[in-house]
């Protein structure tokens, strides 16, 4: 019975994390980027952004701020841009 509860709790935590990652991806795309991929590793959030227009430090800071201000558990955000120049 305790094992079943632990499995259900873990499944709920994974579902919650997956939902939060998908929501963050949509919010980043809403900023005008082609696509975004968000993955968590504990309190570290890794963001990969597809941008045909290149990137700047300001854009990276904007994404980091968005993540840190909306994701309570985030302690560190890593932003990587792919595509463009």
C-alpha positions in Angstrom: 0.0 0.0 0.0 2.8 2.4 0.8 4.6 1.5 -2.4 1.5 2.2 -4.4 1.1 5.6 -2.7 4.8 6.4 -3.4 4.4 5.4 -7.1 1.2 7.6 -7.4 2.9 10.5 -5.8 5.9 10.2 -8.1 3.6 9.9 -11.1 1.8 13.1 -10.0 5.1 15.0 -9.6 6.2 14.0 -13.1 2.9 15.0 -14.6 3.1 18.4 -12.8 6.7 18.9 -14.0 5.8 18.0 -17.6 2.8 20.4 -17.5 5.0 23.2 -16.1 7.7 22.6 -18.8 5.1 22.6 -21.6 3.5 25.8 -20.2 7.0 27.5 -20.0 7.7 26.5 -23.6 4.4 28.1 -24.8 5.3 31.3 -22.9 8.7 31.5 -24.5 7.2 30.9 -27.9 4.7 33.7 -27.2 7.7 36.0 -26.9 8.2 35.5 -30.6 10.6 32.6 -30.9 10.1 29.8 -33.4 10.2 27.0 -30.8 11.5 26.3 -27.3 12.4 23.2 -25.3 12.4 23.3 -21.5 13.8 20.6 -19.3 14.3 20.6 -15.5 17.0 18.9 -13.5 16.1 19.5 -9.9 16.2 23.3 -9.4 18.2 23.9 -12.7 16.1 24.8 -15.7 17.6 24.2 -19.2 16.0 26.2 -22.0 16.8 25.6 -25.7 15.3 28.3 -28.0 15.1 28.0 -31.8 15.5 31.5 -33.2 16.0 32.3 -36.9 16.9 35.9 -36.0 19.9 35.1 -33.8 20.1 36.1 -30.2 21.5 38.6 -27.7 22.3 38.8 -24.1 19.2 40.9 -23.6 17.0 38.1 -25.1 18.7 35.5 -22.9 18.1 37.7 -19.8 14.5 38.2 -20.8 13.9 34.4 -21.0 15.8 33.8 -17.7 13.7 36.5 -16.0 10.5 34.9 -17.3 11.5 31.5 -16.0 12.8 32.7 -12.6 9.7 34.9 -12.0 7.2 32.2 -12.9 8.9 29.0 -11.7 9.2 29.1 -7.9 11.6 26.1 -7.7 14.1 27.5 -10.3 17.4 28.4 -8.8 19.5 28.5 -12.0 18.4 29.0 -15.6 20.5 28.0 -18.6 19.5 29.4 -22.0 20.9 28.1 -25.3 19.9 29.4 -28.7 19.9 27.3 -31.8 19.6 28.4 -35.4 20.0 31.9 -36.9 23.2 33.8 -36.7 
